[in-house]
Protein backbone atom coordinates (compact mmCIF):
# COMPACT_ATOMS: atom_id res chain seq x y z
CA UNK A 1 0.00 0.00 0.00
CA UNK A 2 1.52 3.26 -1.07
CA UNK A 3 0.76 6.74 0.31
CA UNK A 4 -1.70 9.22 -1.17
CA UNK A 5 -1.34 9.63 -4.91
CA UNK A 6 -0.15 12.98 -6.22
CA UNK A 7 -1.98 14.78 -9.00
CA UNK A 8 1.34 16.13 -10.31
CA UNK A 9 3.11 14.68 -13.29
CA UNK A 10 6.50 13.09 -12.69
CA UNK A 11 8.19 16.05 -14.41
CA UNK A 12 6.22 18.48 -12.21
CA UNK A 13 7.35 16.61 -9.08
CA UNK A 14 10.99 16.73 -10.21
CA UNK A 15 10.84 20.45 -11.02
CA UNK A 16 8.72 21.13 -7.92
CA UNK A 17 6.35 23.33 -9.92
CA UNK A 18 2.74 23.91 -8.97
CA UNK A 19 -0.22 24.37 -11.25
CA UNK A 20 0.88 27.89 -12.18
CA UNK A 21 4.17 26.47 -13.52
CA UNK A 22 6.16 29.19 -11.82
CA UNK A 23 7.12 27.28 -8.70
CA UNK A 24 8.63 29.48 -6.04
CA UNK A 25 10.07 32.09 -8.41
CA UNK A 26 7.76 34.89 -7.26
CA UNK A 27 8.30 33.89 -3.62
CA UNK A 28 12.09 34.24 -3.95
CA UNK A 29 11.88 37.43 -6.03
CA UNK A 30 9.65 39.00 -3.40
CA UNK A 31 12.11 38.00 -0.67
CA UNK A 32 15.04 39.34 -2.72
CA UNK A 33 13.35 42.71 -3.22
CA UNK A 34 12.45 42.82 0.48
CA UNK A 35 16.09 42.26 1.44
CA UNK A 36 17.21 44.92 -1.07
CA UNK A 37 14.74 47.44 0.37
CA UNK A 38 15.81 46.57 3.91
CA UNK A 39 19.45 47.23 3.04
CA UNK A 40 18.63 50.45 1.18
CA UNK A 41 16.13 51.96 3.65
CA UNK A 42 18.74 53.49 6.00
CA UNK A 43 20.60 55.35 3.21
CA UNK A 44 17.25 56.44 1.70
CA UNK A 45 16.09 57.84 5.06
CA UNK A 46 19.41 59.69 5.45
CA UNK A 47 19.00 61.16 1.95
CA UNK A 48 15.42 62.23 2.72
CA UNK A 49 16.57 63.88 5.95
CA UNK A 50 19.28 65.71 4.00
CA UNK A 51 16.61 67.02 1.57
CA UNK A 52 14.28 68.41 4.24
CA UNK A 53 14.12 72.20 4.08
CA UNK A 54 16.10 72.46 0.84
CA UNK A 55 14.90 74.35 -2.20
CA UNK A 56 15.10 72.83 -5.68
CA UNK A 57 18.68 73.99 -6.19
CA UNK A 58 19.75 72.48 -2.88
CA UNK A 59 17.92 69.24 -3.64
CA UNK A 60 19.49 69.10 -7.10
CA UNK A 61 22.92 69.59 -5.54
CA UNK A 62 22.39 66.67 -3.15
CA UNK A 63 20.80 64.45 -5.80
CA UNK A 64 23.52 65.42 -8.27
CA UNK A 65 25.82 63.07 -6.43
CA UNK A 66 26.07 59.83 -8.41
CA UNK A 67 26.03 57.50 -5.37
CA UNK A 68 22.88 59.18 -4.01
CA UNK A 69 21.07 58.97 -7.35
CA UNK A 70 22.07 55.31 -7.67
CA UNK A 71 20.79 54.49 -4.17
CA UNK A 72 17.45 56.14 -4.89
CA UNK A 73 17.04 54.46 -8.28
CA UNK A 74 17.87 51.05 -6.79
CA UNK A 75 15.32 51.62 -4.02
CA UNK A 76 12.67 52.67 -6.56
CA UNK A 77 13.29 49.59 -8.72
CA UNK A 78 13.24 47.21 -5.74
CA UNK A 79 10.11 48.73 -4.19
CA UNK A 80 8.06 48.87 -7.40
CA UNK A 81 9.08 45.31 -8.30
CA UNK A 82 8.12 44.19 -4.79
CA UNK A 83 4.81 46.06 -5.08
CA UNK A 84 4.05 44.43 -8.45
CA UNK A 85 4.66 40.91 -7.16
CA UNK A 86 2.65 41.48 -3.98
CA UNK A 87 -0.38 42.90 -5.81
CA UNK A 88 -0.23 40.16 -8.43
CA UNK A 89 -0.37 37.50 -5.72
CA UNK A 90 -3.37 39.22 -4.11
CA UNK A 91 -5.12 39.48 -7.49
CA UNK A 92 -4.43 35.84 -8.37
CA UNK A 93 -5.65 34.65 -4.97
CA UNK A 94 -8.82 36.72 -4.61
CA UNK A 95 -10.09 37.59 -8.10
CA UNK A 96 -11.94 34.58 -9.48
CA UNK A 97 -13.30 35.91 -12.77
CA UNK A 98 -10.60 35.14 -15.36
CA UNK A 99 -11.23 38.21 -17.53
CA UNK A 100 -11.17 40.58 -14.56
CA UNK A 101 -8.10 38.80 -13.21
CA UNK A 102 -6.25 39.22 -16.52
CA UNK A 103 -7.24 42.90 -16.77
CA UNK A 104 -6.22 43.48 -13.14
CA UNK A 105 -2.82 41.83 -13.57
CA UNK A 106 -2.20 43.88 -16.73
CA UNK A 107 -3.28 47.11 -14.99
CA UNK A 108 -1.02 46.25 -12.04
CA UNK A 109 1.97 45.73 -14.35
CA UNK A 110 1.35 48.99 -16.23
CA UNK A 111 0.83 50.94 -12.99
CA UNK A 112 4.04 49.64 -11.41
CA UNK A 113 6.04 50.37 -14.56
CA UNK A 114 4.56 53.89 -14.75
CA UNK A 115 5.40 54.59 -11.09
CA UNK A 116 8.96 53.30 -11.55
CA UNK A 117 9.57 55.26 -14.75
CA UNK A 118 8.09 58.50 -13.38
CA UNK A 119 10.14 58.20 -10.19
CA UNK A 120 13.37 57.39 -12.01
CA UNK A 121 12.74 60.25 -14.45
CA UNK A 122 12.27 62.66 -11.51
CA UNK A 123 15.51 61.50 -9.86
CA UNK A 124 17.45 61.81 -13.13
CA UNK A 125 15.95 65.21 -13.90
CA UNK A 126 16.75 66.54 -10.41
CA UNK A 127 20.22 65.04 -10.41
CA UNK A 128 21.04 66.55 -13.80
CA UNK A 129 20.06 69.99 -12.52
CA UNK A 130 17.65 70.65 -15.41
Buried (B, 14 or more C-beta within 10 A) or exposed (E): EEEEEEEBEEEBEEEEBEEEEEEEEBEEBBEBBBEBBEEBEEBBEEBEEBBEEEEEEEBBBBBEEEEBBEBBBBBBBBBBBBBBBBBBEEBEEEBEEEEEBEEBBEEBEEBBEEBBEEBBEEBBEBBEEE
